[in-house]
Amino acid sequence: MGRTIIVGDVHGCRDELRELLDHVGFGDGDRLVFVGDLVVRGTYPRDVLDLAIRLGARAVRGNHEDRLLRARADPSKRMSAATAETAAALGPRHWSFIEALPLWLDLPEHGVRVVHAGVRPGVPIERQSPRTLMYVRCLDAYGEPDEQRGDALWGARYHEAPHIVFGHNAATDPQIHPAATGLDTGAVYGGRLTAMVLAEDASPAPPAERLATLVSVPARRPYAGR
């Protein structure tokens, strides 16, 4: 096995994904993993999924894949224009890929668990609410999952194993916590597309050294507003 490349929220940013994979020299033996939200808001959802499928990538379900699946299950429900546009662009192979996405993905050789948004600290993964795994950003004053943006980031209070790599909560810089790393640096908003590069059997580095294992490329333009 070669390296493992864990990529943050792509949101249909095809060109940035291709550039990132070229930048890290993705090749035979490397493994590609996504933290979810591969599609919606960006311009090329089909191309992003086609590339993921062709490269044998693994991924977890993000909140936007969740919304797509819920909209498909009940077309009478109201959906955003971005979700509707993406749903109309997808073919059977894309839907099959999305439907098969798990809520979390363990990479035991790296001591890593991949989820889209985060977890409630102290709760076993099997007992986590699916909503938390796909939508959480912070914790409220009582330690309950909070989907709103704020200062009480769940990752700052997570001191467990395995190390969690996640996306969802877009920021200018990656989130670096002792036991968690957030990779969503807002590519679809004109920020950067970021990946964690792990050598064979390597674990995430300590916080002071972790940025050196993260690679990013700038977005070519903003594709959506926040």
PyMOL commands that place a pseudoatom at each C-alpha (Angstrom):
pseudoatom trace, name=CA, resn=MET, resi=1, chain=A, elem=C, hetatm=0, pos=[0.000, 0.000, 0.000]
pseudoatom trace, name=CA, resn=GLY, resi=2, chain=A, elem=C, hetatm=0, pos=[1.180, 3.524, -0.782]
pseudoatom trace, name=CA, resn=ARG, resi=3, chain=A, elem=C, hetatm=0, pos=[0.018, 6.784, 0.742]
pseudoatom trace, name=CA, resn=THR, resi=4, chain=A, elem=C, hetatm=0, pos=[-3.472, 7.729, 1.851]
pseudoatom trace, name=CA, resn=ILE, resi=5, chain=A, elem=C, hetatm=0, pos=[-4.749, 11.086, 0.583]
pseudoatom trace, name=CA, resn=ILE, resi=6, chain=A, elem=C, hetatm=0, pos=[-7.738, 12.402, 2.556]
pseudoatom trace, name=CA, resn=VAL, resi=7, chain=A, elem=C, hetatm=0, pos=[-9.415, 15.288, 0.748]
pseudoatom trace, name=CA, resn=GLY, resi=8, chain=A, elem=C, hetatm=0, pos=[-11.651, 17.979, 2.228]
pseudoatom trace, name=CA, resn=ASP, resi=9, chain=A, elem=C, hetatm=0, pos=[-15.013, 19.155, 0.894]
pseudoatom trace, name=CA, resn=VAL, resi=10, chain=A, elem=C, hetatm=0, pos=[-14.815, 19.293, -2.917]
pseudoatom trace, name=CA, resn=HIS, resi=11, chain=A, elem=C, hetatm=0, pos=[-18.353, 20.556, -3.649]
pseudoatom trace, name=CA, resn=GLY, resi=12, chain=A, elem=C, hetatm=0, pos=[-18.082, 19.903, -7.365]
pseudoatom trace, name=CA, resn=CYS, resi=13, chain=A, elem=C, hetatm=0, pos=[-14.786, 21.805, -7.786]
pseudoatom trace, name=CA, resn=ARG, resi=14, chain=A, elem=C, hetatm=0, pos=[-13.417, 19.499, -10.464]
pseudoatom trace, name=CA, resn=ASP, resi=15, chain=A, elem=C, hetatm=0, pos=[-10.438, 21.545, -11.582]
pseudoatom trace, name=CA, resn=GLU, resi=16, chain=A, elem=C, hetatm=0, pos=[-9.191, 22.116, -8.055]
pseudoatom trace, name=CA, resn=LEU, resi=17, chain=A, elem=C, hetatm=0, pos=[-9.466, 18.398, -7.293]
pseudoatom trace, name=CA, resn=ARG, resi=18, chain=A, elem=C, hetatm=0, pos=[-7.459, 17.498, -10.372]
pseudoatom trace, name=CA, resn=GLU, resi=19, chain=A, elem=C, hetatm=0, pos=[-4.850, 20.109, -9.501]
pseudoatom trace, name=CA, resn=LEU, resi=20, chain=A, elem=C, hetatm=0, pos=[-4.603, 18.863, -5.918]
pseudoatom trace, name=CA, resn=LEU, resi=21, chain=A, elem=C, hetatm=0, pos=[-4.096, 15.266, -7.024]
pseudoatom trace, name=CA, resn=ASP, resi=22, chain=A, elem=C, hetatm=0, pos=[-1.440, 16.378, -9.498]
pseudoatom trace, name=CA, resn=HIS, resi=23, chain=A, elem=C, hetatm=0, pos=[0.215, 18.477, -6.796]
pseudoatom trace, name=CA, resn=VAL, resi=24, chain=A, elem=C, hetatm=0, pos=[0.567, 15.519, -4.406]
pseudoatom trace, name=CA, resn=GLY, resi=25, chain=A, elem=C, hetatm=0, pos=[1.635, 13.219, -7.255]
pseudoatom trace, name=CA, resn=PHE, resi=26, chain=A, elem=C, hetatm=0, pos=[-1.267, 10.822, -6.737]
pseudoatom trace, name=CA, resn=GLY, resi=27, chain=A, elem=C, hetatm=0, pos=[-0.373, 7.552, -8.397]
pseudoatom trace, name=CA, resn=ASP, resi=28, chain=A, elem=C, hetatm=0, pos=[-0.561, 3.782, -8.414]
pseudoatom trace, name=CA, resn=GLY, resi=29, chain=A, elem=C, hetatm=0, pos=[-0.667, 2.370, -4.914]
pseudoatom trace, name=CA, resn=ASP, resi=30, chain=A, elem=C, hetatm=0, pos=[-2.034, 5.561, -3.357]
pseudoatom trace, name=CA, resn=ARG, resi=31, chain=A, elem=C, hetatm=0, pos=[-5.474, 5.535, -1.776]
pseudoatom trace, name=CA, resn=LEU, resi=32, chain=A, elem=C, hetatm=0, pos=[-7.992, 8.363, -2.092]
pseudoatom trace, name=CA, resn=VAL, resi=33, chain=A, elem=C, hetatm=0, pos=[-10.512, 9.178, 0.646]
pseudoatom trace, name=CA, resn=PHE, resi=34, chain=A, elem=C, hetatm=0, pos=[-13.069, 12.009, 0.791]
pseudoatom trace, name=CA, resn=VAL, resi=35, chain=A, elem=C, hetatm=0, pos=[-14.672, 13.550, 3.879]
pseudoatom trace, name=CA, resn=GLY, resi=36, chain=A, elem=C, hetatm=0, pos=[-18.031, 13.985, 2.108]
pseudoatom trace, name=CA, resn=ASP, resi=37, chain=A, elem=C, hetatm=0, pos=[-19.736, 16.859, 0.299]
pseudoatom trace, name=CA, resn=LEU, resi=38, chain=A, elem=C, hetatm=0, pos=[-18.160, 15.893, -2.996]
pseudoatom trace, name=CA, resn=VAL, resi=39, chain=A, elem=C, hetatm=0, pos=[-20.983, 17.673, -4.791]
pseudoatom trace, name=CA, resn=VAL, resi=40, chain=A, elem=C, hetatm=0, pos=[-23.497, 20.560, -4.686]
pseudoatom trace, name=CA, resn=ARG, resi=41, chain=A, elem=C, hetatm=0, pos=[-22.689, 24.270, -5.093]
pseudoatom trace, name=CA, resn=GLY, resi=42, chain=A, elem=C, hetatm=0, pos=[-19.737, 23.745, -7.442]
pseudoatom trace, name=CA, resn=THR, resi=43, chain=A, elem=C, hetatm=0, pos=[-19.918, 23.485, -11.208]
pseudoatom trace, name=CA, resn=TYR, resi=44, chain=A, elem=C, hetatm=0, pos=[-18.963, 19.902, -12.045]
pseudoatom trace, name=CA, resn=PRO, resi=45, chain=A, elem=C, hetatm=0, pos=[-20.653, 17.337, -9.762]
pseudoatom trace, name=CA, resn=ARG, resi=46, chain=A, elem=C, hetatm=0, pos=[-20.713, 14.600, -12.415]
pseudoatom trace, name=CA, resn=ASP, resi=47, chain=A, elem=C, hetatm=0, pos=[-17.033, 15.004, -13.211]
pseudoatom trace, name=CA, resn=VAL, resi=48, chain=A, elem=C, hetatm=0, pos=[-16.029, 14.907, -9.547]
pseudoatom trace, name=CA, resn=LEU, resi=49, chain=A, elem=C, hetatm=0, pos=[-17.982, 11.704, -8.957]
pseudoatom trace, name=CA, resn=ASP, resi=50, chain=A, elem=C, hetatm=0, pos=[-16.708, 10.156, -12.194]
pseudoatom trace, name=CA, resn=LEU, resi=51, chain=A, elem=C, hetatm=0, pos=[-13.135, 10.848, -11.058]
pseudoatom trace, name=CA, resn=ALA, resi=52, chain=A, elem=C, hetatm=0, pos=[-13.793, 9.415, -7.603]
pseudoatom trace, name=CA, resn=ILE, resi=53, chain=A, elem=C, hetatm=0, pos=[-15.318, 6.274, -9.102]
pseudoatom trace, name=CA, resn=ARG, resi=54, chain=A, elem=C, hetatm=0, pos=[-12.528, 5.848, -11.650]
pseudoatom trace, name=CA, resn=LEU, resi=55, chain=A, elem=C, hetatm=0, pos=[-9.842, 6.136, -8.967]
pseudoatom trace, name=CA, resn=GLY, resi=56, chain=A, elem=C, hetatm=0, pos=[-11.597, 3.709, -6.627]
pseudoatom trace, name=CA, resn=ALA, resi=57, chain=A, elem=C, hetatm=0, pos=[-11.991, 6.374, -3.960]
pseudoatom trace, name=CA, resn=ARG, resi=58, chain=A, elem=C, hetatm=0, pos=[-13.743, 5.863, -0.664]
pseudoatom trace, name=CA, resn=ALA, resi=59, chain=A, elem=C, hetatm=0, pos=[-15.833, 8.534, 1.010]
pseudoatom trace, name=CA, resn=VAL, resi=60, chain=A, elem=C, hetatm=0, pos=[-18.290, 9.209, 3.801]
pseudoatom trace, name=CA, resn=ARG, resi=61, chain=A, elem=C, hetatm=0, pos=[-21.716, 10.779, 3.478]
pseudoatom trace, name=CA, resn=GLY, resi=62, chain=A, elem=C, hetatm=0, pos=[-21.832, 14.536, 3.883]
pseudoatom trace, name=CA, resn=ASN, resi=63, chain=A, elem=C, hetatm=0, pos=[-24.795, 16.743, 4.650]
pseudoatom trace, name=CA, resn=HIS, resi=64, chain=A, elem=C, hetatm=0, pos=[-25.185, 17.572, 0.958]
pseudoatom trace, name=CA, resn=GLU, resi=65, chain=A, elem=C, hetatm=0, pos=[-25.249, 13.919, -0.067]
pseudoatom trace, name=CA, resn=ASP, resi=66, chain=A, elem=C, hetatm=0, pos=[-27.785, 13.428, 2.723]
pseudoatom trace, name=CA, resn=ARG, resi=67, chain=A, elem=C, hetatm=0, pos=[-29.962, 16.197, 1.306]
pseudoatom trace, name=CA, resn=LEU, resi=68, chain=A, elem=C, hetatm=0, pos=[-29.711, 14.742, -2.176]
pseudoatom trace, name=CA, resn=LEU, resi=69, chain=A, elem=C, hetatm=0, pos=[-30.809, 11.318, -0.955]
pseudoatom trace, name=CA, resn=ARG, resi=70, chain=A, elem=C, hetatm=0, pos=[-33.692, 12.713, 1.080]
pseudoatom trace, name=CA, resn=ALA, resi=71, chain=A, elem=C, hetatm=0, pos=[-34.871, 14.797, -1.864]
pseudoatom trace, name=CA, resn=ARG, resi=72, chain=A, elem=C, hetatm=0, pos=[-34.706, 11.787, -4.152]
pseudoatom trace, name=CA, resn=ALA, resi=73, chain=A, elem=C, hetatm=0, pos=[-36.665, 9.674, -1.686]
pseudoatom trace, name=CA, resn=ASP, resi=74, chain=A, elem=C, hetatm=0, pos=[-39.404, 12.309, -1.472]
pseudoatom trace, name=CA, resn=PRO, resi=75, chain=A, elem=C, hetatm=0, pos=[-39.488, 14.611, -4.528]
pseudoatom trace, name=CA, resn=SER, resi=76, chain=A, elem=C, hetatm=0, pos=[-42.372, 16.565, -2.990]
pseudoatom trace, name=CA, resn=LYS, resi=77, chain=A, elem=C, hetatm=0, pos=[-40.045, 17.987, -0.339]
pseudoatom trace, name=CA, resn=ARG, resi=78, chain=A, elem=C, hetatm=0, pos=[-38.637, 21.421, -0.954]
pseudoatom trace, name=CA, resn=MET, resi=79, chain=A, elem=C, hetatm=0, pos=[-34.943, 21.500, -1.882]
pseudoatom trace, name=CA, resn=SER, resi=80, chain=A, elem=C, hetatm=0, pos=[-32.472, 24.270, -2.525]
pseudoatom trace, name=CA, resn=ALA, resi=81, chain=A, elem=C, hetatm=0, pos=[-31.736, 25.332, -6.088]
pseudoatom trace, name=CA, resn=ALA, resi=82, chain=A, elem=C, hetatm=0, pos=[-28.183, 23.976, -5.747]
pseudoatom trace, name=CA, resn=THR, resi=83, chain=A, elem=C, hetatm=0, pos=[-29.435, 20.580, -4.583]
pseudoatom trace, name=CA, resn=ALA, resi=84, chain=A, elem=C, hetatm=0, pos=[-32.013, 20.421, -7.375]
pseudoatom trace, name=CA, resn=GLU, resi=85, chain=A, elem=C, hetatm=0, pos=[-29.435, 21.352, -10.000]
pseudoatom trace, name=CA, resn=THR, resi=86, chain=A, elem=C, hetatm=0, pos=[-27.060, 18.652, -8.810]
pseudoatom trace, name=CA, resn=ALA, resi=87, chain=A, elem=C, hetatm=0, pos=[-29.800, 16.024, -8.570]
pseudoatom trace, name=CA, resn=ALA, resi=88, chain=A, elem=C, hetatm=0, pos=[-30.780, 16.705, -12.176]
pseudoatom trace, name=CA, resn=ALA, resi=89, chain=A, elem=C, hetatm=0, pos=[-27.178, 16.309, -13.338]
pseudoatom trace, name=CA, resn=LEU, resi=90, chain=A, elem=C, hetatm=0, pos=[-26.527, 12.890, -11.800]
pseudoatom trace, name=CA, resn=GLY, resi=91, chain=A, elem=C, hetatm=0, pos=[-26.847, 9.538, -13.551]
pseudoatom trace, name=CA, resn=PRO, resi=92, chain=A, elem=C, hetatm=0, pos=[-27.442, 6.029, -12.177]
pseudoatom trace, name=CA, resn=ARG, resi=93, chain=A, elem=C, hetatm=0, pos=[-23.754, 5.343, -11.458]
pseudoatom trace, name=CA, resn=HIS, resi=94, chain=A, elem=C, hetatm=0, pos=[-23.496, 8.572, -9.468]
pseudoatom trace, name=CA, resn=TRP, resi=95, chain=A, elem=C, hetatm=0, pos=[-26.581, 7.781, -7.417]
pseudoatom trace, name=CA, resn=SER, resi=96, chain=A, elem=C, hetatm=0, pos=[-25.273, 4.285, -6.709]
pseudoatom trace, name=CA, resn=PHE, resi=97, chain=A, elem=C, hetatm=0, pos=[-22.020, 5.755, -5.422]
pseudoatom trace, name=CA, resn=ILE, resi=98, chain=A, elem=C, hetatm=0, pos=[-23.824, 8.237, -3.167]
pseudoatom trace, name=CA, resn=GLU, resi=99, chain=A, elem=C, hetatm=0, pos=[-26.299, 5.679, -1.842]
pseudoatom trace, name=CA, resn=ALA, resi=100, chain=A, elem=C, hetatm=0, pos=[-23.436, 3.413, -0.759]
pseudoatom trace, name=CA, resn=LEU, resi=101, chain=A, elem=C, hetatm=0, pos=[-21.613, 6.080, 1.269]
pseudoatom trace, name=CA, resn=PRO, resi=102, chain=A, elem=C, hetatm=0, pos=[-21.215, 5.153, 4.962]
pseudoatom trace, name=CA, resn=LEU, resi=103, chain=A, elem=C, hetatm=0, pos=[-21.564, 7.606, 7.838]
pseudoatom trace, name=CA, resn=TRP, resi=104, chain=A, elem=C, hetatm=0, pos=[-18.025, 6.955, 9.006]
pseudoatom trace, name=CA, resn=LEU, resi=105, chain=A, elem=C, hetatm=0, pos=[-14.951, 5.224, 7.707]
pseudoatom trace, name=CA, resn=ASP, resi=106, chain=A, elem=C, hetatm=0, pos=[-12.148, 3.729, 9.798]
pseudoatom trace, name=CA, resn=LEU, resi=107, chain=A, elem=C, hetatm=0, pos=[-8.546, 3.622, 8.598]
pseudoatom trace, name=CA, resn=PRO, resi=108, chain=A, elem=C, hetatm=0, pos=[-6.979, 1.556, 11.401]
pseudoatom trace, name=CA, resn=GLU, resi=109, chain=A, elem=C, hetatm=0, pos=[-3.547, 1.440, 9.779]
pseudoatom trace, name=CA, resn=HIS, resi=110, chain=A, elem=C, hetatm=0, pos=[-3.400, 5.210, 10.334]
pseudoatom trace, name=CA, resn=GLY, resi=111, chain=A, elem=C, hetatm=0, pos=[-5.318, 5.387, 13.604]
pseudoatom trace, name=CA, resn=VAL, resi=112, chain=A, elem=C, hetatm=0, pos=[-7.865, 7.573, 11.796]
pseudoatom trace, name=CA, resn=ARG, resi=113, chain=A, elem=C, hetatm=0, pos=[-11.631, 7.741, 11.575]
pseudoatom trace, name=CA, resn=VAL, resi=114, chain=A, elem=C, hetatm=0, pos=[-13.196, 9.846, 8.811]
pseudoatom trace, name=CA, resn=VAL, resi=115, chain=A, elem=C, hetatm=0, pos=[-16.573, 11.521, 9.345]
pseudoatom trace, name=CA, resn=HIS, resi=116, chain=A, elem=C, hetatm=0, pos=[-18.098, 14.442, 7.518]
pseudoatom trace, name=CA, resn=ALA, resi=117, chain=A, elem=C, hetatm=0, pos=[-18.899, 16.904, 10.298]
pseudoatom trace, name=CA, resn=GLY, resi=118, chain=A, elem=C, hetatm=0, pos=[-17.884, 15.538, 13.681]
pseudoatom trace, name=CA, resn=VAL, resi=119, chain=A, elem=C, hetatm=0, pos=[-18.954, 13.659, 16.777]
pseudoatom trace, name=CA, resn=ARG, resi=120, chain=A, elem=C, hetatm=0, pos=[-20.295, 14.209, 20.254]
pseudoatom trace, name=CA, resn=PRO, resi=121, chain=A, elem=C, hetatm=0, pos=[-17.281, 13.515, 22.516]
pseudoatom trace, name=CA, resn=GLY, resi=122, chain=A, elem=C, hetatm=0, pos=[-17.622, 10.573, 24.874]
pseudoatom trace, name=CA, resn=VAL, resi=123, chain=A, elem=C, hetatm=0, pos=[-20.233, 8.737, 22.791]
pseudoatom trace, name=CA, resn=PRO, resi=124, chain=A, elem=C, hetatm=0, pos=[-19.237, 5.519, 20.952]
pseudoatom trace, name=CA, resn=ILE, resi=125, chain=A, elem=C, hetatm=0, pos=[-19.411, 5.857, 17.208]
pseudoatom trace, name=CA, resn=GLU, resi=126, chain=A, elem=C, hetatm=0, pos=[-22.209, 3.277, 16.948]
pseudoatom trace, name=CA, resn=ARG, resi=127, chain=A, elem=C, hetatm=0, pos=[-24.368, 5.446, 19.225]
pseudoatom trace, name=CA, resn=GLN, resi=128, chain=A, elem=C, hetatm=0, pos=[-23.708, 8.748, 17.494]
pseudoatom trace, name=CA, resn=SER, resi=129, chain=A, elem=C, hetatm=0, pos=[-26.708, 10.371, 15.872]
pseudoatom trace, name=CA, resn=PRO, resi=130, chain=A, elem=C, hetatm=0, pos=[-26.395, 10.300, 12.072]
pseudoatom trace, name=CA, resn=ARG, resi=131, chain=A, elem=C, hetatm=0, pos=[-27.426, 13.947, 12.146]
pseudoatom trace, name=CA, resn=THR, resi=132, chain=A, elem=C, hetatm=0, pos=[-24.448, 14.746, 14.380]
pseudoatom trace, name=CA, resn=LEU, resi=133, chain=A, elem=C, hetatm=0, pos=[-22.008, 12.924, 12.116]
pseudoatom trace, name=CA, resn=MET, resi=134, chain=A, elem=C, hetatm=0, pos=[-23.174, 14.909, 9.082]
pseudoatom trace, name=CA, resn=TYR, resi=135, chain=A, elem=C, hetatm=0, pos=[-24.114, 18.328, 10.497]
pseudoatom trace, name=CA, resn=VAL, resi=136, chain=A, elem=C, hetatm=0, pos=[-22.424, 19.180, 13.831]
pseudoatom trace, name=CA, resn=ARG, resi=137, chain=A, elem=C, hetatm=0, pos=[-20.049, 22.129, 14.139]
pseudoatom trace, name=CA, resn=CYS, resi=138, chain=A, elem=C, hetatm=0, pos=[-19.922, 23.044, 17.814]
pseudoatom trace, name=CA, resn=LEU, resi=139, chain=A, elem=C, hetatm=0, pos=[-21.142, 22.036, 21.260]
pseudoatom trace, name=CA, resn=ASP, resi=140, chain=A, elem=C, hetatm=0, pos=[-23.595, 24.095, 23.261]
pseudoatom trace, name=CA, resn=ALA, resi=141, chain=A, elem=C, hetatm=0, pos=[-23.269, 25.044, 26.925]
pseudoatom trace, name=CA, resn=TYR, resi=142, chain=A, elem=C, hetatm=0, pos=[-24.557, 21.592, 27.934]
pseudoatom trace, name=CA, resn=GLY, resi=143, chain=A, elem=C, hetatm=0, pos=[-22.208, 19.676, 25.643]
pseudoatom trace, name=CA, resn=GLU, resi=144, chain=A, elem=C, hetatm=0, pos=[-24.959, 18.921, 23.137]
pseudoatom trace, name=CA, resn=PRO, resi=145, chain=A, elem=C, hetatm=0, pos=[-24.209, 18.957, 19.391]
pseudoatom trace, name=CA, resn=ASP, resi=146, chain=A, elem=C, hetatm=0, pos=[-24.811, 22.331, 17.770]
pseudoatom trace, name=CA, resn=GLU, resi=147, chain=A, elem=C, hetatm=0, pos=[-25.051, 22.794, 14.005]
pseudoatom trace, name=CA, resn=GLN, resi=148, chain=A, elem=C, hetatm=0, pos=[-24.440, 26.538, 14.148]
pseudoatom trace, name=CA, resn=ARG, resi=149, chain=A, elem=C, hetatm=0, pos=[-21.068, 28.226, 13.806]
pseudoatom trace, name=CA, resn=GLY, resi=150, chain=A, elem=C, hetatm=0, pos=[-19.464, 29.288, 17.067]
pseudoatom trace, name=CA, resn=ASP, resi=151, chain=A, elem=C, hetatm=0, pos=[-16.364, 29.228, 19.227]
pseudoatom trace, name=CA, resn=ALA, resi=152, chain=A, elem=C, hetatm=0, pos=[-17.023, 25.966, 21.112]
pseudoatom trace, name=CA, resn=LEU, resi=153, chain=A, elem=C, hetatm=0, pos=[-15.742, 23.658, 18.375]
pseudoatom trace, name=CA, resn=TRP, resi=154, chain=A, elem=C, hetatm=0, pos=[-16.456, 19.999, 19.071]
pseudoatom trace, name=CA, resn=GLY, resi=155, chain=A, elem=C, hetatm=0, pos=[-12.911, 19.050, 18.005]
pseudoatom trace, name=CA, resn=ALA, resi=156, chain=A, elem=C, hetatm=0, pos=[-11.387, 21.152, 20.769]
pseudoatom trace, name=CA, resn=ARG, resi=157, chain=A, elem=C, hetatm=0, pos=[-13.197, 18.985, 23.330]
pseudoatom trace, name=CA, resn=TYR, resi=158, chain=A, elem=C, hetatm=0, pos=[-12.479, 15.650, 21.698]
pseudoatom trace, name=CA, resn=HIS, resi=159, chain=A, elem=C, hetatm=0, pos=[-9.527, 13.911, 23.355]
pseudoatom trace, name=CA, resn=GLU, resi=160, chain=A, elem=C, hetatm=0, pos=[-10.123, 10.311, 22.350]
pseudoatom trace, name=CA, resn=ALA, resi=161, chain=A, elem=C, hetatm=0, pos=[-8.966, 7.745, 19.847]
pseudoatom trace, name=CA, resn=PRO, resi=162, chain=A, elem=C, hetatm=0, pos=[-9.041, 7.303, 16.949]
pseudoatom trace, name=CA, resn=HIS, resi=163, chain=A, elem=C, hetatm=0, pos=[-7.982, 10.609, 15.452]
pseudoatom trace, name=CA, resn=ILE, resi=164, chain=A, elem=C, hetatm=0, pos=[-10.918, 12.089, 13.522]
pseudoatom trace, name=CA, resn=VAL, resi=165, chain=A, elem=C, hetatm=0, pos=[-10.468, 13.725, 10.120]
pseudoatom trace, name=CA, resn=PHE, resi=166, chain=A, elem=C, hetatm=0, pos=[-13.502, 15.731, 9.056]
pseudoatom trace, name=CA, resn=GLY, resi=167, chain=A, elem=C, hetatm=0, pos=[-14.818, 18.566, 6.898]
pseudoatom trace, name=CA, resn=HIS, resi=168, chain=A, elem=C, hetatm=0, pos=[-18.076, 20.546, 6.825]
pseudoatom trace, name=CA, resn=ASN, resi=169, chain=A, elem=C, hetatm=0, pos=[-17.158, 23.595, 8.947]
pseudoatom trace, name=CA, resn=ALA, resi=170, chain=A, elem=C, hetatm=0, pos=[-15.461, 25.714, 6.286]
pseudoatom trace, name=CA, resn=ALA, resi=171, chain=A, elem=C, hetatm=0, pos=[-12.750, 28.074, 7.503]
pseudoatom trace, name=CA, resn=THR, resi=172, chain=A, elem=C, hetatm=0, pos=[-9.793, 29.917, 6.039]
pseudoatom trace, name=CA, resn=ASP, resi=173, chain=A, elem=C, hetatm=0, pos=[-7.334, 27.551, 7.705]
pseudoatom trace, name=CA, resn=PRO, resi=174, chain=A, elem=C, hetatm=0, pos=[-7.549, 23.858, 8.646]
pseudoatom trace, name=CA, resn=GLN, resi=175, chain=A, elem=C, hetatm=0, pos=[-8.763, 23.025, 12.134]
pseudoatom trace, name=CA, resn=ILE, resi=176, chain=A, elem=C, hetatm=0, pos=[-5.867, 21.558, 14.092]
pseudoatom trace, name=CA, resn=HIS, resi=177, chain=A, elem=C, hetatm=0, pos=[-6.902, 19.900, 17.352]
pseudoatom trace, name=CA, resn=PRO, resi=178, chain=A, elem=C, hetatm=0, pos=[-4.982, 17.361, 19.451]
pseudoatom trace, name=CA, resn=ALA, resi=179, chain=A, elem=C, hetatm=0, pos=[-7.158, 14.458, 18.270]
pseudoatom trace, name=CA, resn=ALA, resi=180, chain=A, elem=C, hetatm=0, pos=[-8.988, 15.844, 15.240]
pseudoatom trace, name=CA, resn=THR, resi=181, chain=A, elem=C, hetatm=0, pos=[-8.242, 17.645, 11.975]
pseudoatom trace, name=CA, resn=GLY, resi=182, chain=A, elem=C, hetatm=0, pos=[-10.709, 19.661, 9.906]
pseudoatom trace, name=CA, resn=LEU, resi=183, chain=A, elem=C, hetatm=0, pos=[-9.943, 19.869, 6.188]
pseudoatom trace, name=CA, resn=ASP, resi=184, chain=A, elem=C, hetatm=0, pos=[-12.700, 22.128, 4.825]
pseudoatom trace, name=CA, resn=THR, resi=185, chain=A, elem=C, hetatm=0, pos=[-10.926, 25.312, 3.760]
pseudoatom trace, name=CA, resn=GLY, resi=186, chain=A, elem=C, hetatm=0, pos=[-13.759, 26.626, 1.619]
pseudoatom trace, name=CA, resn=ALA, resi=187, chain=A, elem=C, hetatm=0, pos=[-12.716, 25.751, -1.926]
pseudoatom trace, name=CA, resn=VAL, resi=188, chain=A, elem=C, hetatm=0, pos=[-16.227, 26.317, -3.248]
pseudoatom trace, name=CA, resn=TYR, resi=189, chain=A, elem=C, hetatm=0, pos=[-16.253, 29.799, -1.694]
pseudoatom trace, name=CA, resn=GLY, resi=190, chain=A, elem=C, hetatm=0, pos=[-12.983, 30.809, -3.323]
pseudoatom trace, name=CA, resn=GLY, resi=191, chain=A, elem=C, hetatm=0, pos=[-10.713, 29.463, -0.578]
pseudoatom trace, name=CA, resn=ARG, resi=192, chain=A, elem=C, hetatm=0, pos=[-8.524, 26.397, -0.919]
pseudoatom trace, name=CA, resn=LEU, resi=193, chain=A, elem=C, hetatm=0, pos=[-8.952, 22.642, -1.388]
pseudoatom trace, name=CA, resn=THR, resi=194, chain=A, elem=C, hetatm=0, pos=[-6.965, 20.817, 1.291]
pseudoatom trace, name=CA, resn=ALA, resi=195, chain=A, elem=C, hetatm=0, pos=[-5.823, 17.241, 1.814]
pseudoatom trace, name=CA, resn=MET, resi=196, chain=A, elem=C, hetatm=0, pos=[-4.010, 15.306, 4.512]
pseudoatom trace, name=CA, resn=VAL, resi=197, chain=A, elem=C, hetatm=0, pos=[-1.235, 13.127, 3.086]
pseudoatom trace, name=CA, resn=LEU, resi=198, chain=A, elem=C, hetatm=0, pos=[-0.336, 10.101, 5.197]
pseudoatom trace, name=CA, resn=ALA, resi=199, chain=A, elem=C, hetatm=0, pos=[2.555, 7.809, 4.382]
pseudoatom trace, name=CA, resn=GLU, resi=200, chain=A, elem=C, hetatm=0, pos=[2.000, 4.072, 4.634]
pseudoatom trace, name=CA, resn=ASP, resi=201, chain=A, elem=C, hetatm=0, pos=[1.010, 3.164, 8.218]
pseudoatom trace, name=CA, resn=ALA, resi=202, chain=A, elem=C, hetatm=0, pos=[1.671, 6.740, 9.417]
pseudoatom trace, name=CA, resn=SER, resi=203, chain=A, elem=C, hetatm=0, pos=[-0.607, 8.431, 11.936]
pseudoatom trace, name=CA, resn=PRO, resi=204, chain=A, elem=C, hetatm=0, pos=[-1.489, 12.136, 12.022]
pseudoatom trace, name=CA, resn=ALA, resi=205, chain=A, elem=C, hetatm=0, pos=[1.388, 14.194, 13.394]
pseudoatom trace, name=CA, resn=PRO, resi=206, chain=A, elem=C, hetatm=0, pos=[1.186, 16.148, 16.662]
pseudoatom trace, name=CA, resn=PRO, resi=207, chain=A, elem=C, hetatm=0, pos=[-0.519, 19.538, 16.338]
pseudoatom trace, name=CA, resn=ALA, resi=208, chain=A, elem=C, hetatm=0, pos=[2.710, 21.536, 16.049]
pseudoatom trace, name=CA, resn=GLU, resi=209, chain=A, elem=C, hetatm=0, pos=[3.862, 19.393, 13.130]
pseudoatom trace, name=CA, resn=ARG, resi=210, chain=A, elem=C, hetatm=0, pos=[0.572, 18.539, 11.452]
pseudoatom trace, name=CA, resn=LEU, resi=211, chain=A, elem=C, hetatm=0, pos=[0.379, 21.403, 8.988]
pseudoatom trace, name=CA, resn=ALA, resi=212, chain=A, elem=C, hetatm=0, pos=[3.390, 19.912, 7.236]
pseudoatom trace, name=CA, resn=THR, resi=213, chain=A, elem=C, hetatm=0, pos=[1.236, 16.871, 6.323]
pseudoatom trace, name=CA, resn=LEU, resi=214, chain=A, elem=C, hetatm=0, pos=[-1.496, 19.042, 4.804]
pseudoatom trace, name=CA, resn=VAL, resi=215, chain=A, elem=C, hetatm=0, pos=[-1.404, 20.139, 1.177]
pseudoatom trace, name=CA, resn=SER, resi=216, chain=A, elem=C, hetatm=0, pos=[-3.718, 22.624, -0.501]
pseudoatom trace, name=CA, resn=VAL, resi=217, chain=A, elem=C, hetatm=0, pos=[-4.355, 24.392, -3.786]
pseudoatom trace, name=CA, resn=PRO, resi=218, chain=A, elem=C, hetatm=0, pos=[-6.218, 27.680, -4.272]
pseudoatom trace, name=CA, resn=ALA, resi=219, chain=A, elem=C, hetatm=0, pos=[-9.669, 27.789, -5.801]
pseudoatom trace, name=CA, resn=ARG, resi=220, chain=A, elem=C, hetatm=0, pos=[-9.782, 29.224, -9.274]
pseudoatom trace, name=CA, resn=ARG, resi=221, chain=A, elem=C, hetatm=0, pos=[-12.742, 31.398, -8.299]
pseudoatom trace, name=CA, resn=PRO, resi=222, chain=A, elem=C, hetatm=0, pos=[-15.672, 31.495, -5.888]
pseudoatom trace, name=CA, resn=TYR, resi=223, chain=A, elem=C, hetatm=0, pos=[-18.432, 29.169, -7.074]
pseudoatom trace, name=CA, resn=ALA, resi=224, chain=A, elem=C, hetatm=0, pos=[-20.977, 30.005, -4.386]
pseudoatom trace, name=CA, resn=GLY, resi=225, chain=A, elem=C, hetatm=0, pos=[-21.664, 32.430, -1.552]
pseudoatom trace, name=CA, resn=ARG, resi=226, chain=A, elem=C, hetatm=0, pos=[-21.696, 31.372, 2.059]
for i in range(1, 226): cmd.bond("trace and resi %d" % i, "trace and resi %d" % (i + 1))
show_as sticks, trace
zoom trace
